[in-house]
Amino acid sequence: MKEIKAVVQPFRLAKIREAVRKIPDFPGMTICKVEGSGYHPGKPSAPGIKGELADYSAKVRLEIISPDDKVDALLAMLHEICHTGQPGDGVVWVSPVEDFIRLRMPRDAGT
């Protein structure tokens, strides 16, 4: 299993939800409102604490625990929906998952 995390523009969320609803046995996802700032060479930084705090933009973070065989399709879907080629499109990364337990299930029932 893998964990897919993506930080993307909030206005892309509706299209992502529409796309994942079409995926058979989609494992589900968690959504968090976040703020962030990326590396933008040549962009001047505003002086002072107000400038520093205003330099962040609203994003959403998606977290998906996925079977290995669905990861490539999910990454392709996220790229297709979220990529514009502009700064601020976001980032996606994948990490291994050692164990996964659904709390509603008995421990010996598996995932």
C-alpha positions as YAML, in Angstrom:
chain: A
units: angstrom
residues:
- id: 1
  name: MET
  ca: [0.00, 0.00, 0.00]
- id: 2
  name: LYS
  ca: [1.02, 3.59, -0.57]
- id: 3
  name: GLU
  ca: [0.05, 6.97, 0.81]
- id: 4
  name: ILE
  ca: [-0.53, 9.66, -1.80]
- id: 5
  name: LYS
  ca: [-0.43, 13.24, -0.56]
- id: 6
  name: ALA
  ca: [-1.20, 16.17, -2.80]
- id: 7
  name: VAL
  ca: [-1.30, 19.88, -2.10]
- id: 8
  name: VAL
  ca: [-3.39, 21.53, -4.81]
- id: 9
  name: GLN
  ca: [-5.46, 24.59, -5.67]
- id: 10
  name: PRO
  ca: [-8.82, 24.54, -3.82]
- id: 11
  name: PHE
  ca: [-10.86, 25.17, -6.97]
- id: 12
  name: ARG
  ca: [-9.64, 21.81, -8.38]
- id: 13
  name: LEU
  ca: [-11.32, 19.84, -5.58]
- id: 14
  name: ALA
  ca: [-14.74, 19.50, -7.26]
- id: 15
  name: LYS
  ca: [-13.18, 17.95, -10.39]
- id: 16
  name: ILE
  ca: [-11.07, 15.61, -8.26]
- id: 17
  name: ARG
  ca: [-14.14, 14.43, -6.32]
- id: 18
  name: GLU
  ca: [-16.00, 13.88, -9.59]
- id: 19
  name: ALA
  ca: [-13.11, 11.81, -10.97]
- id: 20
  name: VAL
  ca: [-12.59, 9.62, -7.88]
- id: 21
  name: ARG
  ca: [-16.29, 8.78, -7.72]
- id: 22
  name: LYS
  ca: [-15.83, 7.05, -11.09]
- id: 23
  name: ILE
  ca: [-12.98, 4.84, -9.82]
- id: 24
  name: PRO
  ca: [-14.22, 1.36, -8.83]
- id: 25
  name: ASP
  ca: [-13.37, 0.51, -5.20]
- id: 26
  name: PHE
  ca: [-11.85, 3.94, -4.59]
- id: 27
  name: PRO
  ca: [-10.29, 3.70, -1.11]
- id: 28
  name: GLY
  ca: [-11.39, 7.17, 0.08]
- id: 29
  name: MET
  ca: [-9.49, 10.32, 0.92]
- id: 30
  name: THR
  ca: [-9.01, 12.93, 3.60]
- id: 31
  name: ILE
  ca: [-9.11, 16.63, 2.76]
- id: 32
  name: CYS
  ca: [-7.49, 19.40, 4.82]
- id: 33
  name: LYS
  ca: [-7.45, 23.14, 4.25]
- id: 34
  name: VAL
  ca: [-3.84, 24.30, 4.33]
- id: 35
  name: GLU
  ca: [-1.74, 27.32, 3.42]
- id: 36
  name: GLY
  ca: [1.64, 27.23, 1.84]
- id: 37
  name: SER
  ca: [4.33, 28.92, -0.13]
- id: 38
  name: GLY
  ca: [6.63, 27.41, -2.69]
- id: 39
  name: TYR
  ca: [9.96, 28.31, -4.21]
- id: 40
  name: HIS
  ca: [9.54, 30.99, -6.86]
- id: 41
  name: PRO
  ca: [12.92, 32.30, -8.08]
- id: 42
  name: GLY
  ca: [12.94, 36.01, -8.79]
- id: 43
  name: LYS
  ca: [9.81, 36.76, -6.75]
- id: 44
  name: PRO
  ca: [10.66, 39.51, -4.28]
- id: 45
  name: SER
  ca: [9.74, 38.83, -0.66]
- id: 46
  name: ALA
  ca: [7.78, 41.44, 1.26]
- id: 47
  name: PRO
  ca: [9.62, 42.97, 4.21]
- id: 48
  name: GLY
  ca: [8.34, 42.54, 7.76]
- id: 49
  name: ILE
  ca: [6.10, 40.05, 9.52]
- id: 50
  name: LYS
  ca: [2.92, 41.18, 7.71]
- id: 51
  name: GLY
  ca: [4.58, 40.50, 4.39]
- id: 52
  name: GLU
  ca: [5.79, 37.11, 5.57]
- id: 53
  name: LEU
  ca: [2.33, 36.07, 6.79]
- id: 54
  name: ALA
  ca: [0.60, 37.33, 3.64]
- id: 55
  name: ASP
  ca: [2.96, 35.38, 1.39]
- id: 56
  name: TYR
  ca: [1.00, 32.12, 1.85]
- id: 57
  name: SER
  ca: [-1.83, 31.01, -0.41]
- id: 58
  name: ALA
  ca: [-4.82, 28.79, 0.37]
- id: 59
  name: LYS
  ca: [-4.51, 25.17, -0.77]
- id: 60
  name: VAL
  ca: [-6.10, 21.83, 0.01]
- id: 61
  name: ARG
  ca: [-4.16, 18.71, 0.98]
- id: 62
  name: LEU
  ca: [-5.50, 15.35, -0.11]
- id: 63
  name: GLU
  ca: [-4.41, 12.16, 1.62]
- id: 64
  name: ILE
  ca: [-5.19, 8.81, 0.04]
- id: 65
  name: ILE
  ca: [-4.13, 5.36, 1.25]
- id: 66
  name: SER
  ca: [-4.18, 3.27, -1.89]
- id: 67
  name: PRO
  ca: [-3.43, -0.27, -2.99]
- id: 68
  name: ASP
  ca: [-0.26, -0.35, -5.09]
- id: 69
  name: ASP
  ca: [-2.16, -1.23, -8.28]
- id: 70
  name: LYS
  ca: [-4.23, 2.01, -8.16]
- id: 71
  name: VAL
  ca: [-1.37, 4.46, -7.48]
- id: 72
  name: ASP
  ca: [-0.38, 5.14, -11.10]
- id: 73
  name: ALA
  ca: [-3.97, 5.82, -12.16]
- id: 74
  name: LEU
  ca: [-4.52, 8.16, -9.19]
- id: 75
  name: LEU
  ca: [-1.31, 10.07, -9.94]
- id: 76
  name: ALA
  ca: [-2.27, 10.42, -13.59]
- id: 77
  name: MET
  ca: [-5.74, 11.67, -12.62]
- id: 78
  name: LEU
  ca: [-4.34, 14.24, -10.18]
- id: 79
  name: HIS
  ca: [-1.82, 15.49, -12.74]
- id: 80
  name: GLU
  ca: [-4.43, 15.75, -15.49]
- id: 81
  name: ILE
  ca: [-6.84, 17.73, -13.31]
- id: 82
  name: CYS
  ca: [-4.39, 19.94, -11.39]
- id: 83
  name: HIS
  ca: [-1.60, 20.71, -13.89]
- id: 84
  name: THR
  ca: [-1.79, 24.13, -15.58]
- id: 85
  name: GLY
  ca: [1.94, 24.77, -15.88]
- id: 86
  name: GLN
  ca: [1.67, 27.84, -13.66]
- id: 87
  name: PRO
  ca: [3.44, 28.45, -10.34]
- id: 88
  name: GLY
  ca: [1.22, 27.34, -7.48]
- id: 89
  name: ASP
  ca: [-0.25, 24.25, -9.19]
- id: 90
  name: GLY
  ca: [0.86, 22.21, -6.18]
- id: 91
  name: VAL
  ca: [2.81, 19.06, -5.41]
- id: 92
  name: VAL
  ca: [2.14, 15.33, -5.14]
- id: 93
  name: TRP
  ca: [4.22, 12.68, -3.38]
- id: 94
  name: VAL
  ca: [3.92, 8.99, -2.61]
- id: 95
  name: SER
  ca: [5.15, 7.19, 0.52]
- id: 96
  name: PRO
  ca: [5.09, 3.51, 1.50]
- id: 97
  name: VAL
  ca: [2.56, 2.40, 4.12]
- id: 98
  name: GLU
  ca: [3.79, -0.25, 6.55]
- id: 99
  name: ASP
  ca: [0.37, -1.15, 7.96]
- id: 100
  name: PHE
  ca: [-3.24, -0.11, 7.53]
- id: 101
  name: ILE
  ca: [-6.11, -0.85, 9.88]
- id: 102
  name: ARG
  ca: [-9.78, 0.05, 9.49]
- id: 103
  name: LEU
  ca: [-10.92, 0.82, 13.01]
- id: 104
  name: ARG
  ca: [-14.46, -0.37, 12.34]
- id: 105
  name: MET
  ca: [-13.15, -3.89, 11.61]
- id: 106
  name: PRO
  ca: [-11.91, -6.47, 14.13]
- id: 107
  name: ARG
  ca: [-8.09, -6.45, 14.22]
- id: 108
  name: ASP
  ca: [-7.79, -9.98, 12.79]
- id: 109
  name: ALA
  ca: [-10.17, -9.25, 9.86]
- id: 110
  name: GLY
  ca: [-7.48, -7.67, 7.68]
- id: 111
  name: THR
  ca: [-7.75, -4.40, 5.73]
...
